[in-house]
């Protein structure tokens, strides 16, 4: 008989006997008084990228993605951190008891990735994910977009006691917190001189999934998502240094998205010429 799974808000299942550590961290994340173990493991995913970073790891992360996508990524601390959050954060978002997960750790990860990004000479920058580092950037943005999607697509899943507490310090509703962190990450991405405008456009299209559904009308908080991007989240401080990067990225997204009502609103918010 198979071990009993813990049902999660994602497609993942955690089996109690097969994955005891992940099970313990899932339970830790929804403690009423906040996690005690979780952040130790999340920080462990970032530490190898900090000062005195593991040179072998950085070299692997800056080479063509190749079979790294299939094999080595499963043993790399930054990837382990992302996958842990993919399991835990959606579950925390819909728990009435959990204090929520502090997602600023993702902002720290993206900042470090961009500092250490130095693709080797054999990297093809036209690929969707030229290096494992590019994939990590994508995965960080995608995770946050999926959390925002809970608020948009399944608002009834969110604990009612959270919705009344949106402006009391760090929002206890995780998708609201995710919008701020997503905005900060997009700001950091758009001001980066190391990323090709095509990849910025790719990440902008991933961000767009939180902002506006293709061929659909705005959702009630589309303006909140756009306002966060304009401000640059907690990093940008409304300085609009990311305006140039946004303009470049806009030229690399789907044409139908560019000419949509949502596209018009983005250009107006950033003071860009209308189409």
NORKA-V971546 format. One record per pair of residues at least 4 apart in sequence whose ideal C-beta (glycine too) atoms are under 8 Angstrom apart, sorted by the first residue. I is the first residue (numbers start at 1). J is the second residue. Records with the same first field share a line. If there is no record, write none. Layout:
I = J  J
This chain:
2 = 15
3 = 15  16  17  18
4 = 15  16
5 = 13  14  15  16
6 = 13  14  15  16  23  26
7 = 13
8 = 12  13  14  26  87  90  91
9 = 90  91  93  94  150  157
10 = 86  87  90  91  146
12 = 86  87
14 = 19  22  23  26  87
15 = 19  23
16 = 20  23
19 = 23
20 = 24
21 = 25
22 = 26  84  87
23 = 27
24 = 28  37
25 = 29  37  38  41  84  88
26 = 30  87  88  91
27 = 31
28 = 35  36  37  38
29 = 35  38  88  91  92  98  101
30 = 91  92  95  97  98
31 = 35  36  97  98  99
32 = 97  98  99
33 = 99
34 = 99
35 = 39  99  101
37 = 41
38 = 42  88  101
39 = 43  102  105
40 = 44
41 = 45  81  84
42 = 46  81  84  85  105
43 = 47  105
44 = 77  81
45 = 77  78  79  80  81  82  84  109
46 = 50  77  78  81  105  108  109  112
47 = 77
48 = 53  54  57  77  78
49 = 53  57  58  78  109  112  113  116
50 = 112
53 = 57  58  116
54 = 58
55 = 59
56 = 60
57 = 61  76  77
58 = 62  116  118
59 = 63  120
60 = 68  72  76  132
61 = 76  78  116  131  132  133  136
62 = 116  117  118  119  120  123  131  133
63 = 68  119  120  122  123  131  132
64 = 68  120  122  123  124  127  130  131
65 = 69  127  129  130  131  132  134  135
67 = 71  72
68 = 72  73  132
69 = 73  129  132  135
72 = 76  132
73 = 79  132  135
74 = 79  80
75 = 79  80
76 = 80  132
77 = 81
78 = 82  109  113  136
79 = 83  132  136  139
80 = 84
81 = 85  105  109
82 = 86  109  136  139  140  143
83 = 87
84 = 88
85 = 89  101  103  105  106  143
86 = 90  139  143
87 = 91
88 = 92  101
89 = 93  101  103  143  147  174
90 = 94  146  147  150
91 = 95  98
92 = 98  100  101  174
93 = 100  147  150  157  158  173  174  175
94 = 150  157  158  159
95 = 159
96 = 159  161  162
99 = 172
100 = 170  171  172  173  174  177
101 = 174
102 = 170  177
103 = 107  144  147  174  177  178  181
104 = 108  181  234
105 = 109
106 = 110  140  143  144  181  185
107 = 111  181  184  185  188  233  234  235
108 = 112
109 = 113  136  140
110 = 114  137  140  185  188  189
111 = 115  188
112 = 116
113 = 117  133  136  137
114 = 137  188  189  192  194  195
116 = 133
117 = 131  133  194  195
118 = 194
119 = 123  125  130  131  133
123 = 130  131
124 = 130
125 = 130  196  198  199
126 = 130  198
128 = 202
129 = 134  135  138
130 = 134  199
131 = 135
132 = 136
133 = 137
134 = 138  199
135 = 139
136 = 140
137 = 141  189  195  199  203
138 = 142  202  203  206
139 = 143
140 = 144  185
141 = 145  182  185  186  189  203  206  207
142 = 146  206
143 = 147
144 = 148  178  179  181  182  185  210
145 = 149  182  206  207  209  210
146 = 150
147 = 151  174  175  178
148 = 152  175  178  179  182  210  225
149 = 153  154  175  209  210
150 = 154  155  157  158  174  175
151 = 155  158  173  175  176  221
152 = 210  219  221
154 = 158
158 = 162  163  173  175
159 = 163  173
160 = 164
161 = 165
162 = 172  173
163 = 173
165 = 171  172  173
166 = 171  173  176
167 = 171
168 = 172
170 = 177
171 = 176  177  180
173 = 177
174 = 178
175 = 179
176 = 180
177 = 181
178 = 182
179 = 183  210  221  224  225  228
180 = 184  228  233  234
181 = 185  233  234
182 = 186  207  210  225  228  233
183 = 187  225  228  229  231  232  233  236
184 = 188  232  233  234  235  236
185 = 189  233
186 = 190  203  204  207  229  232  233  242
187 = 191  229  232  233  235  236  241  242
188 = 192  235
189 = 195  200  203  245
190 = 200  204  242  245  246  249
191 = 241  242  245
192 = 200  245
195 = 199  200
196 = 200
197 = 201  245  248  249  251  252
198 = 202  252
199 = 203
200 = 204  245  248  249  252
201 = 205  248  249  250  251  252  253
202 = 206  252
203 = 207  249
204 = 208  246  249  250  252  253
205 = 209  253  254  257
207 = 211  229
208 = 212  214  253  257  262
209 = 213
210 = 225
211 = 222  225  226  229  262  266
212 = 216  218  219  222  260  261  262
213 = 219
214 = 254  256  257  260
215 = 256
217 = 261
218 = 222  223  261  262
221 = 225
222 = 226  262  265
223 = 227
224 = 228
225 = 229
226 = 230  265  266  269
227 = 231  269
228 = 233
229 = 233  246  266  269
230 = 238  240  269  270
231 = 236  237  238
232 = 236  237  238  239  240  241  242
236 = 240  241  242
240 = 270
242 = 246
243 = 247  270  271  272
244 = 248
245 = 249
246 = 250  266  270  272
247 = 251  270  272
248 = 252
249 = 253
250 = 258  263  266  267  272
253 = 257  258
254 = 258
255 = 259
256 = 260
257 = 262  263
258 = 263  275
259 = 263  264  275
260 = 264
261 = 265
262 = 266
263 = 267  275
264 = 268  274  275
265 = 269
266 = 270  272
267 = 272  273  274  275
268 = 272  274
